[in-house]
């Protein structure tokens, strides 16, 4: 991958770099295990929206600074004057912005990913964790209800009863168990994490943006649609890709026995 360069330095709680179509978004409060403040939720949503609107951004990698991914919402140092329901609506908009991002996303997970931090990671399309990662829907231990989309996402990933087990008992899972029950795509040793994530991000960044974005949308919508609705949506999406220059490039590259150069047009 090319050497990254830092984006707008106005962010207080996150760091953003770009390289070769890959955007790396780092939660940057390592002294608090990257616990999320209201400011961080706002900045995350700002970055998600920016990536969605930037054609040269092909892939988003989400990770945490230091040795942890995210320890959830910072309930100790977060001080807001707004009513809690207003703040939670802002958090919800951040969650929606990530789920609806029309580009592939990868969670690069090391250390703890608990509470909203766990659901933030699971909201990404692909998840890669290290053997020292730990996960928990820890809300109940804090007297809180599950949030950041966990009530919607977990049953779809692992089934309703297993989701209830994670949320109601709020136990801590190691990475091996999280992978076994279907929460993670891959578990690797810590020294292999960057190599795997960089490989996936590079491959996705080289892929056809229109086709990848539409396929991601189809998979999301397919979870709540009938087969007939899914087939109709696939037909519409396929008609869009067939009219794109990327399809012509793919066939030309196949005939010429070379790698295609997709432009997202």
C-alpha positions as CSV (number, residue, x, y, z in Angstrom):
1,X,0.0,0.0,0.0
2,X,1.1,3.6,-0.6
3,X,2.4,5.7,2.2
4,X,-0.7,7.2,4.0
5,X,-1.3,10.9,4.5
6,X,-3.4,12.4,7.2
7,X,-6.6,14.1,6.5
8,X,-8.1,17.2,8.1
9,X,-6.5,17.5,11.6
10,X,-9.6,19.2,13.1
11,X,-10.7,15.9,14.7
12,X,-10.2,15.6,18.5
13,X,-11.0,12.0,19.1
14,X,-10.2,10.1,15.9
15,X,-7.4,10.0,13.4
16,X,-8.0,9.5,9.6
17,X,-5.5,8.6,6.9
18,X,-5.9,7.7,3.2
19,X,-3.7,5.6,1.0
20,X,-4.5,3.8,-2.3
21,X,-8.3,4.1,-1.9
22,X,-8.2,2.8,1.7
23,X,-9.3,5.1,4.5
24,X,-8.0,4.1,7.9
25,X,-10.1,5.5,10.8
26,X,-8.6,5.2,14.2
27,X,-10.4,5.8,17.5
28,X,-7.8,7.9,19.3
29,X,-8.4,7.8,23.1
30,X,-6.0,5.0,24.1
31,X,-5.7,6.3,27.7
32,X,-9.4,5.4,28.0
33,X,-9.3,2.2,25.9
34,X,-10.8,4.3,23.1
35,X,-14.0,4.8,25.0
36,X,-16.5,6.8,22.9
37,X,-17.6,10.3,24.0
38,X,-20.4,12.3,22.4
39,X,-17.7,14.1,20.5
40,X,-16.3,10.9,19.1
41,X,-19.8,9.7,18.0
42,X,-20.2,13.0,16.1
43,X,-16.7,12.8,14.5
44,X,-17.3,9.2,13.5
45,X,-20.5,10.1,11.7
46,X,-18.7,13.0,10.0
47,X,-16.0,10.6,8.7
48,X,-18.5,8.0,7.6
49,X,-20.5,10.7,5.6
50,X,-17.3,12.0,4.1
51,X,-16.1,8.6,3.0
52,X,-19.6,7.9,1.5
53,X,-19.4,11.1,-0.6
54,X,-15.7,10.7,-1.7
55,X,-15.4,8.6,-4.9
56,X,-11.7,8.0,-4.4
57,X,-12.4,6.4,-1.0
58,X,-13.0,2.7,-1.8
59,X,-12.7,0.9,1.6
60,X,-12.9,2.0,5.3
61,X,-10.8,0.2,7.9
62,X,-11.9,1.0,11.5
63,X,-9.6,0.4,14.4
64,X,-8.4,1.7,17.7
65,X,-5.3,3.3,18.9
66,X,-3.0,1.5,21.3
67,X,-3.8,-2.0,22.4
68,X,-7.6,-1.9,22.4
69,X,-10.4,-1.4,19.9
70,X,-13.1,0.3,22.0
71,X,-14.3,-0.1,25.5
72,X,-17.7,1.2,24.7
73,X,-19.3,4.5,25.7
74,X,-17.3,6.6,28.2
75,X,-19.9,6.9,31.0
76,X,-17.3,8.4,33.3
77,X,-16.0,11.4,31.5
78,X,-18.9,12.1,29.1
79,X,-20.7,15.2,30.1
80,X,-23.6,16.5,27.9
81,X,-26.2,19.1,28.7
82,X,-28.8,17.6,26.3
83,X,-31.4,15.1,27.4
84,X,-30.2,11.5,27.0
85,X,-32.8,10.7,24.4
86,X,-31.4,13.5,22.1
87,X,-27.8,12.2,22.6
88,X,-28.9,8.6,21.9
89,X,-30.5,9.8,18.6
90,X,-27.2,11.2,17.6
91,X,-25.5,7.9,18.4
92,X,-28.2,6.2,16.3
93,X,-27.4,8.4,13.4
94,X,-23.8,7.4,13.7
95,X,-24.8,3.7,13.7
96,X,-27.0,4.2,10.6
97,X,-24.2,6.1,8.8
98,X,-21.9,3.1,9.2
99,X,-24.4,0.4,8.3
100,X,-25.5,2.4,5.2
101,X,-22.0,3.3,4.0
102,X,-22.1,2.1,0.4
103,X,-18.5,0.9,0.5
104,X,-16.8,-2.1,2.1
105,X,-15.8,-1.7,5.8
106,X,-13.3,-3.8,7.8
107,X,-13.0,-3.8,11.6
108,X,-9.4,-4.3,12.7
109,X,-9.8,-5.5,16.3
110,X,-7.2,-5.9,19.0
111,X,-7.8,-6.0,22.7
112,X,-11.2,-5.1,24.1
113,X,-14.3,-4.5,22.1
114,X,-17.2,-4.2,24.5
115,X,-20.6,-2.6,24.7
116,X,-21.1,-0.1,22.0
117,X,-17.5,-0.8,21.0
118,X,-18.4,-4.4,20.2
119,X,-21.4,-3.4,18.2
120,X,-19.4,-0.7,16.4
121,X,-17.0,-3.5,15.3
122,X,-19.8,-5.9,14.3
123,X,-21.4,-3.2,12.2
124,X,-18.5,-3.4,9.8
125,X,-18.8,-5.8,6.8
126,X,-15.7,-7.8,7.7
127,X,-14.2,-8.4,11.1
128,X,-10.6,-9.5,11.8
129,X,-9.5,-9.9,15.5
130,X,-6.3,-11.0,17.3
131,X,-6.1,-13.9,19.7
132,X,-5.9,-11.5,22.6
133,X,-9.2,-9.7,21.7
134,X,-12.0,-9.8,24.1
135,X,-15.7,-9.1,23.5
136,X,-18.7,-8.4,25.7
137,X,-22.2,-7.0,25.4
138,X,-21.5,-5.5,28.8
139,X,-24.5,-3.2,29.1
140,X,-26.4,-5.3,31.7
141,X,-23.4,-5.1,34.0
142,X,-23.7,-1.3,34.0
143,X,-27.5,-1.4,34.4
144,X,-28.0,-0.4,30.8
145,X,-30.0,-1.8,27.8
146,X,-28.2,-2.9,24.7
147,X,-27.5,-0.2,22.1
148,X,-25.7,0.8,18.9
149,X,-27.8,-1.5,16.9
150,X,-27.0,-4.7,18.9
151,X,-30.6,-5.7,19.3
152,X,-31.0,-5.7,15.5
153,X,-27.6,-7.0,14.5
154,X,-26.8,-9.8,16.9
155,X,-29.9,-12.0,16.2
156,X,-29.1,-11.7,12.5
157,X,-25.5,-12.8,13.0
158,X,-25.9,-15.6,15.6
159,X,-29.6,-16.3,16.1
160,X,-32.0,-15.0,18.7
161,X,-31.3,-17.3,21.6
162,X,-27.6,-16.9,21.4
163,X,-28.0,-13.2,21.1
164,X,-30.1,-13.2,24.3
165,X,-27.3,-15.1,26.0
166,X,-24.7,-12.5,25.1
167,X,-26.9,-9.6,26.0
168,X,-28.6,-10.8,29.2
169,X,-25.6,-12.6,30.8
170,X,-23.1,-10.0,29.6
171,X,-20.3,-12.5,29.7
172,X,-16.8,-11.9,28.2
173,X,-15.9,-13.9,25.1
174,X,-12.4,-14.6,23.9
175,X,-11.7,-14.3,20.2
176,X,-11.8,-18.0,19.6
177,X,-15.3,-18.3,20.9
178,X,-16.5,-15.2,19.2
179,X,-15.3,-16.7,15.9
180,X,-16.8,-20.1,16.6
181,X,-20.3,-18.6,17.1
182,X,-20.1,-16.5,14.0
183,X,-19.2,-13.0,15.2
184,X,-15.9,-12.8,13.4
185,X,-14.6,-13.5,10.0
186,X,-11.0,-14.2,11.1
187,X,-8.8,-14.6,14.2
188,X,-5.1,-14.2,13.8
189,X,-2.0,-13.7,15.9
190,X,-1.3,-10.1,16.8
191,X,1.7,-9.9,14.5
192,X,-0.4,-11.1,11.6
193,X,-3.3,-8.6,12.0
194,X,-2.0,-5.8,9.8
195,X,-1.0,-8.1,7.0
196,X,-4.4,-9.7,6.8
197,X,-6.3,-6.4,7.1
198,X,-4.1,-4.7,4.5
199,X,-4.5,-7.6,2.1
200,X,-8.2,-7.5,2.3
201,X,-8.4,-3.7,2.1
202,X,-6.1,-3.7,-0.9
203,X,-8.1,-6.3,-2.7
204,X,-11.4,-4.5,-2.0
205,X,-10.0,-1.2,-3.0
206,X,-9.1,-2.7,-6.4
207,X,-12.6,-4.1,-6.9
208,X,-15.5,-2.7,-8.8
209,X,-17.0,0.0,-6.6
210,X,-20.5,0.0,-8.1
211,X,-20.8,-3.8,-8.0
212,X,-19.4,-4.0,-4.4
213,X,-21.7,-1.3,-3.2
214,X,-24.8,-2.8,-4.8
215,X,-23.9,-6.3,-3.6
216,X,-23.5,-5.0,0.0
217,X,-26.9,-3.3,-0.3
218,X,-28.6,-6.4,-1.6
219,X,-27.2,-8.5,1.2
220,X,-28.5,-6.1,3.8
221,X,-31.9,-5.8,2.2
222,X,-32.1,-9.6,1.6
223,X,-32.3,-10.2,5.4
224,X,-35.8,-8.7,5.5
225,X,-37.1,-9.3,2.0
226,X,-38.9,-12.2,0.3
227,X,-37.1,-14.3,-2.4
228,X,-39.2,-12.6,-5.0
229,X,-38.3,-9.1,-3.7
230,X,-34.6,-10.1,-3.5
231,X,-34.6,-11.4,-7.1
232,X,-36.3,-8.2,-8.3
233,X,-33.7,-6.1,-6.5
234,X,-30.9,-8.2,-7.9
235,X,-32.3,-7.7,-11.4
236,X,-32.3,-3.9,-11.0
237,X,-28.8,-3.9,-9.5
238,X,-27.5,-6.1,-12.3
239,X,-28.9,-3.8,-14.9
240,X,-27.0,-1.0,-13.3
241,X,-23.7,-2.9,-13.3
242,X,-24.2,-4.1,-16.9
243,X,-24.4,-0.5,-18.0
244,X,-21.2,0.5,-16.3
245,X,-17.8,1.0,-17.8
246,X,-16.4,-1.3,-15.2
247,X,-18.1,-4.3,-16.8
248,X,-16.6,-3.5,-20.2
249,X,-13.2,-3.2,-18.4
250,X,-13.7,-6.5,-16.7
251,X,-14.4,-8.3,-20.0
252,X,-11.6,-6.6,-21.7
253,X,-9.2,-7.5,-19.0
254,X,-10.4,-11.1,-19.0
255,X,-9.8,-11.3,-22.8
256,X,-6.4,-9.7,-22.5
257,X,-5.4,-11.9,-19.6
258,X,-4.6,-8.9,-17.3
259,X,-6.0,-7.5,-14.1
260,X,-8.9,-5.1,-14.5
261,X,-8.6,-1.4,-13.5
262,X,-11.9,-0.5,-12.1
263,X,-12.9,3.2,-11.9
264,X,-16.4,3.1,-10.4
265,X,-18.1,4.4,-13.6
